[in-house]
């Protein structure tokens, strides 16, 4: 071996050793002694957050689901509160989340190693949709409260598909929608927006569990000022004489100053001279109270009733009495006032 060749080999060996020392064993094709960490560079796993332990007092069943019910229905259920302790436990607080829910358990005692029945009820809204409430129970000597939930979904016996009319474009001021009987009861549609109902194909309407009817928002209807905010549909179904479809149009935006939970109230079937009671909920009312009410229609008389507050929401009871209202569907506004604030609530139904 010549001297130059030996020098080149020694230089190559020295270069390899230098690279190995600079980059570690990975550069030489070896695996790292420890796998790389996930979820961050150089950081260990995040500390687990402390979870609130469950309340030792047990609700059986843990809540109440009433399923699908008619709007304005009072639903009720009774559950058991089970005490696992060797001592009696007193209920120091039983607070519903809203004035629509009723429970009377404060001060009652659950016997040691026993149970106590808790009746509770909830009134659903007069509009359609899901309704949820809860009751929070606080027990003496127990640091964690117990929350019992109540759930229901309100739906008319006849439902619309879609549940609204999209009339934001001029081409949609006329169209069709579908009505379906939820309980299988055949029905016919009597009027749409105060006008005789017409089938989509113009044929004579016959009782059926499904109807497809037309609408025309360009023709005069129940709202004398133009496009109605709600399309009122009258049927001969015994459990659904009248229902509404929200109308989406540039002139039908609703932004009341008073925080109504719902923007309309369905009075159902009314008769002249007979008061039609109803309730509304004002959200986040605090100390606000309604001090006046007036029907924006001379054929109606409005009466303000009891008001119940839960510290946040305000339940307002009222009644509207028709006087000389012609037979058929109606749609008008009722004004509510609270100090310097006023807002209109849409009222609809059918006079028969």
Residue pairs with C-beta under 8 A, 6 or more apart in sequence:
19 27
20 27
20 28
24 32
25 31
25 32
26 32
37 43
37 44
39 45
39 46
52 144
53 144
54 144
55 139
55 142
55 144
55 145
55 146
56 84
56 85
56 142
56 144
57 81
57 82
57 83
57 84
57 89
57 110
57 137
57 139
57 142
57 146
58 81
58 82
58 84
58 146
59 79
59 80
59 81
59 82
59 118
59 146
59 148
60 79
60 80
60 82
60 115
61 79
62 148
62 149
63 79
63 148
63 149
63 150
63 151
64 75
64 77
64 79
64 120
64 148
64 149
64 150
64 151
65 150
65 151
65 152
66 75
66 77
66 122
66 150
66 151
66 152
67 152
67 153
68 152
68 153
68 154
68 155
68 182
69 75
69 124
69 152
69 153
69 154
69 155
70 124
70 154
70 155
70 156
70 157
70 239
71 124
71 125
71 126
71 127
71 128
71 154
71 155
71 156
71 266
72 123
72 124
72 125
72 126
72 154
73 123
73 124
73 152
73 154
74 121
74 122
74 123
74 124
75 121
75 122
75 123
75 124
75 150
75 152
76 119
76 120
76 121
76 122
77 119
77 120
77 121
77 150
78 117
78 118
78 119
78 120
79 117
79 118
79 120
79 148
80 115
80 116
80 117
80 118
81 91
81 105
81 110
81 115
81 116
81 117
81 118
81 137
81 146
82 110
82 114
82 115
83 89
83 110
83 111
83 112
83 113
83 114
83 115
83 116
84 113
85 112
85 113
86 112
86 113
87 112
88 109
88 110
88 111
88 112
89 109
89 110
89 139
89 140
89 141
89 142
90 107
90 108
90 109
90 110
90 139
90 140
91 105
91 106
91 107
91 108
91 109
91 110
91 137
91 138
91 139
91 140
92 106
92 107
92 138
92 139
92 140
93 106
93 136
93 137
93 138
93 145
94 103
94 104
94 105
94 106
94 135
94 136
94 137
94 138
95 135
95 136
95 138
96 102
96 103
96 133
96 134
96 135
96 310
97 133
97 134
97 135
97 136
98 133
98 281
98 310
98 313
99 281
99 308
99 309
99 310
99 313
99 314
99 315
100 122
100 123
100 124
100 125
100 131
100 133
100 281
100 315
101 120
101 121
101 122
101 123
101 133
101 134
101 135
101 150
102 120
102 121
102 122
103 118
103 119
103 120
103 121
103 135
104 119
105 118
105 137
108 116
109 116
110 116
110 139
118 148
120 135
120 148
120 150
122 131
122 133
122 150
122 152
123 279
124 131
124 152
124 154
125 131
125 154
125 261
125 262
125 281
126 262
126 265
126 266
126 278
126 279
127 154
127 262
127 264
127 266
128 154
128 155
128 156
128 159
128 163
129 153
129 154
130 151
130 152
130 153
130 154
131 151
131 152
131 153
131 154
132 149
132 150
132 151
132 152
133 149
133 150
134 147
134 148
134 149
134 150
135 147
135 148
135 150
136 145
136 146
136 147
137 145
137 146
137 147
137 148
138 145
139 145
139 146
155 182
156 182
156 239
156 240
156 243
157 181
157 182
157 183
157 185
157 237
157 239
157 240
158 179
158 180
158 181
158 182
158 187
158 235
158 237
158 240
158 243
159 179
159 180
159 182
159 243
160 177
160 178
160 179
160 233
160 243
160 245
161 177
161 178
161 179
161 180
162 177
162 245
163 245
163 246
164 245
164 246
164 247
164 248
165 172
165 175
165 177
165 215
165 217
165 231
165 245
165 246
165 247
165 248
166 172
166 248
167 173
167 217
167 227
167 247
167 248
167 249
168 248
168 249
168 250
173 216
173 217
173 218
173 227
174 214
174 215
174 216
174 217
174 218
175 214
175 215
176 200
176 212
176 213
176 214
176 215
177 212
177 213
177 215
177 245
178 210
178 211
178 212
179 187
179 189
179 210
179 211
179 212
179 213
179 233
179 235
180 209
180 210
181 187
181 209
181 210
181 237
183 239
184 209
185 209
185 237
185 238
185 239
186 207
186 208
186 209
187 207
187 208
187 209
187 211
187 235
187 236
187 237
187 240
188 197
188 205
188 206
188 207
188 208
188 211
188 235
188 236
189 197
189 205
189 211
189 213
189 233
189 234
189 235
190 196
190 197
190 234
190 235
190 236
191 197
191 232
191 233
191 234
191 328
191 329
192 198
192 213
192 214
192 215
192 231
192 232
192 233
192 234
193 215
193 216
193 217
193 221
193 222
193 228
193 231
193 232
194 221
194 222
194 232
194 328
194 329
194 331
195 216
195 219
195 221
197 205
197 213
197 233
197 234
198 205
198 213
198 214
199 205
199 211
199 212
199 213
199 214
200 212
200 213
200 214
205 211
205 213
213 233
215 231
217 227
217 228
217 231
217 247
217 249
221 228
222 228
222 232
222 329
222 330
222 331
222 348
223 229
223 331
226 251
227 247
227 249
227 251
227 252
228 247
228 252
228 331
229 246
229 247
229 252
229 254
229 263
229 264
229 346
230 244
230 245
230 246
230 247
230 264
230 331
230 346
230 348
231 244
231 245
231 246
231 247
232 242
232 243
232 244
232 329
232 330
232 331
232 348
233 242
233 243
233 244
233 245
234 241
234 242
234 328
234 329
234 350
235 241
235 242
235 243
241 268
241 269
241 350
241 352
242 266
242 268
242 269
242 329
242 348
242 349
242 350
243 266
244 264
244 266
244 348
254 263
254 346
256 263
256 343
256 344
256 345
257 341
257 342
257 343
258 282
258 290
258 336
258 338
258 341
258 342
258 343
259 282
259 283
259 284
259 285
260 280
260 281
260 282
260 283
260 343
260 345
261 280
261 281
261 282
261 283
261 313
262 280
262 281
263 345
263 346
264 345
264 346
264 347
264 348
265 278
265 280
265 334
265 345
265 346
265 347
265 348
266 348
266 349
267 276
267 278
267 320
267 347
267 348
267 349
268 276
268 349
268 350
269 349
269 350
269 351
269 352
270 276
270 320
270 322
270 325
270 349
270 350
270 351
270 352
271 322
271 351
271 352
272 322
272 323
272 324
272 325
272 351
273 321
273 322
273 323
274 321
274 322
275 303
275 319
275 320
275 321
276 319
276 320
276 321
276 322
276 349
277 305
277 317
277 318
277 319
278 317
278 318
278 319
278 320
279 315
279 316
279 317
279 318
280 315
280 316
280 318
280 336
280 345
281 313
281 314
281 315
281 316
282 288
282 290
282 313
282 314
282 316
283 312
283 313
284 312
284 313
285 309
285 312
285 313
285 314
286 311
286 312
287 309
288 314
288 338
288 339
288 341
289 307
289 314
289 338
290 304
290 307
290 314
290 316
290 336
290 337
290 338
291 304
291 337
291 338
291 339
292 304
292 336
292 337
293 302
293 303
293 304
293 318
293 334
293 335
293 336
293 337
294 302
294 334
294 335
294 337
295 301
295 302
295 320
295 332
295 334
295 335
295 347
296 332
296 333
296 334
296 335
296 344
297 330
297 332
297 333
299 322
299 323
299 324
299 325
300 320
300 321
300 322
300 323
300 325
300 332
300 334
301 320
301 321
301 323
302 318
302 319
302 320
302 321
302 334
303 318
303 319
303 320
303 321
304 316
304 318
305 316
305 317
305 318
305 319
306 317
307 314
307 315
307 316
307 317
308 314
308 315
309 315
316 336
318 334
320 334
320 347
322 351
325 351
326 351
327 351
327 352
328 350
328 351
329 348
329 349
329 350
329 351
330 347
330 348
330 349
330 350
330 351
331 346
331 347
331 348
332 346
332 347
332 348
333 344
333 345
333 346
333 347
334 344
334 345
334 346
334 347
335 342
335 343
335 344
335 345
336 342
336 343
336 344
336 345
